[in-house]
């Protein structure tokens, strides 16, 4: 991983009812604290009358995160804003879960090792032992937590204990082929990202690419979304597609699908960890 010291900066994200004066209030706050804006993006959703904003800024003099949070609270309160301030150089502690398909895990590990993802991976969990050697070769603790219908509740308690112990802020389901319970989904709301092929709701179950081949599809792709208690229907963060044609075998389509899944998941993890994704009901606002 890259060891270059990151530049000191902060990221402010906010959302709330769309009202006149929010941008001016934020700008005045940053000016009063002698902060220089590096990047600013905003979006007003006419359909919901909600406003979203992300500001990346750097103070001219040392400034504590706690001080920023304390001082911004009275600015946000009159506008009814939901907001967060993040220390930009602090990487998101991320727990990865995987089963027996390793393409997304491999891709995330490579990007992590070269410093392309602003995350720290303190642990990787699997319900199978297959990737223990790979994970430990990357210097990351591997936790084998097998699950059966009878042990599901106990296994999820172990998982939550591990998340708490490692202070993980994000959980990534890198082709973890188990359905999480409704209770676990609710506890991880807005903090867990899943990846799957983008055929859904078509071609459910096993061998979706073979099903798609039988139907002669011309586009295949992948969807990364936040996990909710509605299976595979959480707010979408990123999607991408690749064209296929009649000459491709099902195995060729599977290979293309693997590549798209890996890229889409990596984008979603990076954008979330850079605080670029804001929830907008059942949708997201992504300031790329």
The 8 nearest C-alpha neighbors of each residue, nearest first, counted from 0:
[[1, 112, 113, 114, 2, 111, 115, 110],
 [0, 2, 114, 3, 113, 112, 115, 4],
 [1, 3, 4, 0, 114, 5, 113, 112],
 [4, 2, 1, 5, 0, 6, 114, 88],
 [3, 5, 2, 6, 88, 1, 7, 89],
 [6, 4, 88, 3, 7, 87, 2, 8],
 [5, 7, 8, 4, 88, 87, 57, 3],
 [8, 6, 88, 5, 57, 87, 9, 86],
 [9, 7, 57, 87, 56, 6, 86, 88],
 [8, 10, 87, 86, 56, 85, 55, 57],
 [9, 11, 55, 85, 54, 84, 87, 56],
 [10, 12, 84, 54, 53, 83, 85, 55],
 [13, 11, 53, 83, 82, 52, 84, 54],
 [14, 12, 82, 52, 81, 51, 80, 83],
 [15, 13, 51, 81, 50, 80, 52, 82],
 [14, 16, 80, 49, 50, 79, 81, 17],
 [15, 17, 49, 50, 18, 48, 79, 14],
 [18, 16, 50, 49, 48, 15, 43, 19],
 [19, 17, 16, 20, 21, 78, 50, 49],
 [18, 20, 21, 17, 22, 23, 78, 24],
 [19, 21, 23, 22, 24, 18, 25, 78],
 [22, 20, 24, 23, 19, 25, 18, 78],
 [21, 23, 25, 24, 20, 26, 19, 52],
 [22, 24, 26, 20, 21, 25, 27, 19],
 [25, 23, 27, 21, 22, 26, 20, 28],
 [24, 26, 28, 22, 27, 23, 21, 29],
 [27, 25, 23, 29, 28, 24, 22, 30],
 [26, 28, 30, 24, 25, 29, 23, 31],
 [29, 27, 25, 31, 26, 30, 24, 32],
 [28, 30, 34, 32, 26, 31, 27, 33],
 [31, 29, 33, 27, 32, 28, 34, 26],
 [30, 32, 28, 29, 33, 27, 34, 26],
 [31, 33, 29, 30, 34, 28, 58, 62],
 [34, 32, 30, 31, 59, 58, 29, 35],
 [33, 35, 58, 29, 57, 32, 30, 59],
 [34, 36, 57, 56, 58, 37, 33, 59],
 [37, 35, 56, 38, 55, 34, 57, 54],
 [38, 36, 56, 55, 35, 39, 57, 54],
 [37, 39, 55, 36, 54, 40, 56, 53],
 [40, 38, 54, 53, 55, 41, 37, 36],
 [41, 39, 53, 52, 54, 286, 38, 42],
 [40, 42, 52, 51, 53, 39, 43, 50],
 [43, 41, 51, 50, 44, 52, 40, 284],
 [42, 44, 50, 49, 45, 51, 17, 48],
 [43, 45, 49, 48, 46, 47, 50, 42],
 [44, 46, 48, 47, 43, 49, 17, 50],
 [45, 47, 44, 48, 49, 43, 279, 50],
 [46, 48, 49, 45, 44, 16, 279, 43],
 [49, 47, 45, 44, 17, 46, 16, 50],
 [50, 48, 16, 17, 44, 47, 15, 43],
 [49, 51, 43, 17, 14, 15, 42, 16],
 [52, 50, 14, 42, 41, 13, 43, 49],
 [53, 51, 41, 13, 12, 40, 14, 42],
 [52, 54, 12, 40, 11, 39, 41, 13],
 [55, 53, 39, 11, 10, 38, 56, 40],
 [56, 54, 10, 38, 37, 9, 36, 39],
 [57, 55, 36, 37, 9, 35, 8, 54],
 [56, 58, 8, 35, 34, 9, 36, 7],
 [59, 57, 34, 60, 33, 35, 62, 61],
 [58, 60, 33, 34, 57, 61, 35, 62],
 [59, 61, 58, 62, 33, 34, 57, 32],
 [62, 60, 58, 63, 59, 7, 57, 64],
 [61, 63, 60, 58, 64, 66, 67, 59],
 [62, 64, 66, 65, 67, 61, 68, 86],
 [63, 65, 67, 66, 68, 62, 86, 84],
 [66, 64, 68, 63, 67, 69, 70, 62],
 [67, 65, 69, 63, 64, 68, 70, 62],
 [66, 68, 64, 70, 65, 69, 71, 63],
 [67, 69, 65, 71, 66, 70, 72, 64],
 [70, 68, 66, 67, 71, 72, 65, 73],
 [69, 71, 67, 68, 72, 66, 73, 74],
 [72, 70, 74, 68, 73, 69, 67, 75],
 [71, 73, 75, 74, 70, 69, 76, 68],
 [74, 72, 76, 75, 71, 70, 77, 69],
 [75, 73, 71, 72, 76, 77, 24, 70],
 [76, 74, 72, 80, 73, 78, 77, 71],
 [75, 77, 79, 73, 78, 74, 72, 80],
 [78, 76, 79, 75, 74, 73, 80, 72],
 [77, 79, 76, 80, 75, 15, 16, 21],
 [80, 78, 76, 77, 15, 75, 81, 16],
 [81, 79, 15, 75, 78, 14, 82, 13],
 [80, 82, 14, 13, 15, 79, 83, 75],
 [83, 81, 13, 12, 80, 14, 84, 11],
 [82, 84, 12, 11, 85, 13, 81, 68],
 [83, 85, 11, 10, 12, 68, 9, 86],
 [86, 84, 10, 9, 87, 11, 83, 64],
 [85, 87, 9, 89, 88, 8, 10, 64],
 [86, 88, 9, 8, 89, 85, 10, 7],
 [87, 89, 5, 86, 90, 7, 6, 8],
 [90, 88, 87, 86, 91, 85, 117, 118],
 [89, 91, 118, 117, 119, 88, 92, 272],
 [90, 92, 118, 272, 119, 93, 168, 117],
 [93, 91, 167, 119, 168, 118, 120, 90],
 [92, 94, 169, 120, 167, 170, 119, 91],
 [93, 95, 170, 122, 123, 120, 167, 171],
 [96, 94, 171, 123, 170, 172, 124, 93],
 [95, 97, 124, 172, 125, 175, 173, 123],
 [98, 96, 175, 125, 173, 174, 172, 124],
 [97, 99, 175, 125, 176, 126, 127, 100],
 [98, 100, 101, 97, 129, 127, 175, 174],
 [101, 99, 98, 102, 174, 97, 103, 175],
 [100, 102, 104, 103, 105, 99, 97, 98],
 [103, 101, 105, 104, 100, 106, 257, 261],
 [102, 104, 261, 106, 173, 105, 101, 107],
 [103, 105, 101, 107, 106, 102, 173, 108],
 [106, 104, 108, 102, 103, 107, 101, 109],
 [105, 107, 103, 109, 104, 108, 261, 102],
 [108, 106, 110, 104, 109, 105, 111, 103],
 [109, 107, 111, 105, 106, 110, 112, 104],
 [108, 110, 112, 106, 111, 107, 105, 113],
 [111, 109, 115, 107, 113, 112, 108, 116],
 [112, 110, 108, 114, 109, 116, 113, 115],
 [111, 113, 0, 109, 114, 110, 108, 1],
 [114, 112, 0, 110, 111, 115, 1, 109],
 [113, 115, 0, 1, 111, 112, 116, 110],
 [114, 116, 110, 113, 111, 117, 112, 269],
 [115, 117, 111, 118, 114, 269, 110, 268],
 [118, 116, 90, 272, 91, 269, 115, 114],
 [117, 119, 91, 90, 116, 92, 93, 120],
 [118, 120, 92, 93, 91, 90, 121, 117],
 [119, 121, 93, 122, 94, 92, 118, 139],
 [122, 120, 119, 139, 165, 94, 140, 93],
 [123, 121, 140, 94, 120, 139, 141, 124],
 [122, 124, 95, 141, 94, 96, 142, 140],
 [125, 123, 96, 142, 143, 141, 95, 97],
 [126, 124, 97, 143, 127, 98, 96, 144],
 [125, 127, 145, 144, 143, 98, 146, 128],
 [126, 128, 125, 129, 98, 145, 143, 99],
 [129, 127, 131, 130, 143, 125, 126, 98],
 [130, 128, 127, 131, 99, 132, 98, 125],
 [131, 129, 133, 132, 128, 134, 101, 127],
 [130, 132, 134, 133, 128, 141, 129, 135],
 [133, 131, 135, 130, 134, 136, 129, 141],
 [134, 132, 136, 130, 131, 135, 137, 105],
 [135, 133, 131, 137, 136, 132, 139, 130],
 [134, 136, 138, 137, 139, 132, 133, 131],
 [137, 135, 133, 138, 134, 132, 139, 131],
 [138, 136, 135, 134, 139, 133, 108, 112],
 [137, 139, 135, 136, 140, 134, 133, 141],
 [138, 140, 135, 137, 134, 122, 141, 121],
 [141, 139, 122, 135, 123, 142, 138, 121],
 [140, 142, 123, 131, 124, 122, 134, 139],
 [143, 141, 124, 144, 123, 125, 140, 122],
 [142, 144, 125, 126, 124, 128, 145, 127],
 [143, 145, 126, 125, 142, 154, 146, 124],
 [146, 144, 126, 143, 127, 147, 125, 154],
 [145, 147, 151, 150, 126, 154, 144, 148],
 [146, 148, 150, 149, 151, 145, 154, 152],
 [147, 149, 151, 150, 146, 152, 154, 153],
 [148, 150, 147, 151, 152, 146, 153, 154],
 [149, 151, 147, 153, 148, 146, 152, 154],
 [152, 150, 154, 148, 146, 153, 147, 149],
 [151, 153, 155, 154, 150, 156, 149, 180],
 [152, 154, 156, 150, 155, 151, 157, 149],
 [155, 153, 157, 151, 156, 152, 150, 146],
 [154, 156, 158, 152, 157, 153, 151, 159],
 [155, 157, 153, 159, 158, 154, 160, 152],
 [158, 156, 154, 160, 155, 159, 161, 153],
 [157, 159, 155, 161, 156, 160, 162, 154],
 [160, 158, 162, 156, 161, 157, 155, 163],
 [159, 161, 157, 163, 158, 162, 164, 156],
 [162, 160, 164, 158, 159, 163, 165, 157],
 [163, 161, 159, 167, 165, 160, 164, 166],
 [162, 164, 166, 160, 161, 165, 159, 167],
 [165, 163, 161, 166, 162, 160, 167, 159],
 [164, 166, 162, 167, 163, 161, 121, 122],
 [167, 165, 163, 164, 162, 168, 92, 161],
 [166, 168, 92, 162, 93, 165, 169, 94],
 [167, 169, 92, 93, 91, 166, 190, 170],
 [170, 168, 93, 190, 167, 191, 94, 92],
 [169, 171, 191, 94, 93, 95, 190, 192],
 [172, 170, 95, 192, 191, 173, 96, 193],
 [171, 173, 193, 96, 175, 174, 192, 95],
 [174, 172, 97, 103, 175, 96, 171, 104],
 [175, 173, 97, 172, 176, 100, 98, 194],
 [174, 176, 97, 98, 172, 173, 96, 177],
 [177, 175, 174, 98, 178, 97, 99, 172],
 [176, 178, 175, 179, 98, 126, 146, 174],
 [177, 179, 180, 176, 230, 175, 181, 228],
 [180, 178, 177, 183, 184, 181, 228, 182],
 [179, 181, 183, 182, 184, 178, 228, 152],
 [180, 182, 228, 184, 183, 185, 179, 227],
 [181, 183, 185, 180, 184, 186, 228, 179],
 [182, 184, 186, 180, 185, 181, 187, 179],
 [185, 183, 181, 187, 227, 228, 182, 186],
 [184, 186, 188, 182, 183, 187, 181, 227],
 [185, 187, 183, 184, 188, 182, 190, 181],
 [186, 188, 190, 184, 185, 191, 183, 189],
 [189, 187, 185, 190, 186, 184, 227, 226],
 [188, 190, 191, 225, 187, 226, 278, 192],
 [189, 191, 169, 187, 188, 170, 168, 192],
 [192, 190, 170, 226, 225, 171, 169, 187],
 [193, 191, 225, 171, 224, 226, 172, 170],
 [192, 194, 172, 224, 223, 226, 225, 171],
 [195, 193, 223, 222, 264, 174, 173, 224],
 [194, 196, 222, 221, 197, 223, 193, 260],
 [195, 197, 221, 198, 220, 222, 260, 199],
 [196, 198, 221, 220, 222, 199, 195, 219],
 [199, 197, 201, 196, 200, 202, 219, 220],
 [200, 198, 201, 197, 202, 203, 196, 231],
 [199, 201, 198, 203, 202, 197, 231, 232],
 [202, 200, 199, 198, 203, 207, 211, 197],
 [203, 201, 207, 210, 198, 199, 204, 200],
 [204, 202, 201, 207, 199, 200, 205, 198],
 [203, 205, 207, 202, 206, 201, 210, 199],
 [204, 206, 207, 203, 202, 210, 208, 209],
 [205, 207, 209, 208, 210, 204, 202, 203],
 [208, 206, 210, 202, 209, 205, 211, 203],
 [209, 207, 211, 210, 206, 253, 212, 249],
 [208, 210, 212, 249, 206, 211, 207, 213],
 [211, 209, 207, 213, 208, 212, 202, 206],
 [210, 212, 208, 214, 209, 213, 216, 207],
 [213, 211, 209, 215, 214, 210, 249, 208],
 [212, 214, 210, 211, 215, 209, 216, 249],
 [215, 213, 211, 212, 216, 210, 209, 217],
 [216, 214, 212, 213, 211, 217, 245, 244],
 [217, 215, 211, 214, 218, 212, 219, 243],
 [216, 218, 243, 244, 242, 215, 219, 245],
 [219, 217, 242, 241, 243, 216, 240, 220],
 [220, 218, 240, 241, 242, 256, 217, 197],
 [219, 221, 240, 197, 239, 196, 241, 259],
 [220, 222, 196, 197, 260, 238, 195, 239],
 [221, 223, 238, 197, 195, 194, 237, 196],
 [224, 222, 194, 237, 193, 236, 264, 235],
 [225, 223, 235, 236, 234, 193, 192, 233],
 [224, 226, 192, 233, 234, 191, 189, 193],
 [225, 227, 233, 191, 192, 193, 184, 224],
 [228, 226, 233, 229, 184, 188, 225, 185],
 [227, 229, 181, 184, 230, 185, 226, 180],
 [230, 228, 227, 232, 231, 233, 226, 181],
 [229, 231, 232, 228, 227, 233, 178, 226],
 [232, 230, 233, 229, 226, 227, 224, 193],
 [231, 233, 230, 229, 234, 227, 226, 224],
 [232, 234, 225, 227, 226, 224, 231, 235],
 [235, 233, 282, 281, 224, 225, 283, 236],
 [234, 236, 224, 237, 223, 233, 282, 283],
 [237, 235, 224, 223, 267, 283, 234, 285],
 [238, 236, 223, 235, 222, 267, 263, 224],
 [239, 237, 222, 221, 263, 223, 240, 220],
 [238, 240, 220, 221, 263, 259, 237, 222],
 [241, 239, 220, 219, 218, 221, 242, 259],
 [242, 240, 219, 218, 220, 243, 239, 255],
 [241, 243, 218, 217, 219, 240, 244, 220],
 [244, 242, 217, 218, 241, 247, 219, 245],
 [245, 243, 246, 217, 247, 242, 216, 215],
 [244, 246, 247, 215, 243, 217, 248, 212],
 [247, 245, 244, 248, 243, 251, 249, 212],
 [248, 246, 245, 251, 244, 252, 249, 243],
 [247, 249, 251, 250, 252, 246, 212, 245],
 [248, 250, 252, 209, 251, 212, 208, 253],
 [251, 249, 253, 252, 248, 254, 209, 247],
 [252, 250, 254, 248, 253, 249, 247, 255],
 [251, 253, 249, 255, 250, 254, 256, 208],
 [252, 254, 256, 250, 251, 255, 208, 257],
 [255, 253, 251, 257, 256, 252, 250, 258],
 [256, 254, 252, 258, 257, 253, 251, 259],
 [255, 257, 253, 259, 254, 258, 252, 260],
 [256, 258, 254, 260, 255, 259, 253, 261],
 [259, 257, 261, 255, 256, 260, 262, 254],
 [258, 260, 256, 262, 261, 257, 221, 263],
 [259, 261, 221, 257, 263, 258, 262, 256],
 [262, 260, 103, 258, 264, 259, 263, 265],
 [263, 261, 265, 259, 264, 260, 266, 258],
 [262, 264, 266, 260, 265, 261, 259, 238],
 [263, 265, 267, 261, 266, 262, 223, 260],
 [266, 264, 268, 262, 267, 263, 269, 261],
 [267, 265, 269, 263, 264, 268, 270, 262],
 [266, 268, 264, 270, 265, 269, 236, 237],
 [269, 267, 265, 271, 266, 270, 272, 264],
 [270, 268, 272, 266, 271, 267, 116, 273],
 [271, 269, 273, 275, 267, 272, 268, 266],
 [270, 272, 274, 268, 273, 276, 269, 275],
 [271, 273, 269, 274, 270, 91, 268, 117],
 [272, 274, 270, 271, 275, 269, 117, 87],
 [275, 273, 271, 272, 276, 270, 10, 12],
 [274, 276, 286, 270, 273, 285, 271, 287],
 [277, 275, 285, 271, 274, 284, 270, 283],
 [278, 276, 284, 283, 279, 285, 275, 51],
 [277, 279, 283, 280, 282, 284, 276, 281],
 [280, 278, 282, 283, 281, 277, 284, 49],
 [279, 281, 282, 278, 283, 234, 47, 277],
 [280, 282, 234, 279, 233, 283, 278, 235],
 [283, 281, 234, 279, 280, 278, 235, 284],
 [284, 282, 278, 279, 277, 234, 285, 236],
 [283, 285, 277, 276, 278, 279, 286, 282],
 [286, 284, 276, 275, 287, 283, 277, 236],
 [287, 285, 275, 276, 284, 40, 53, 41],
 [286, 285, 275, 270, 276, 40, 284, 273]]
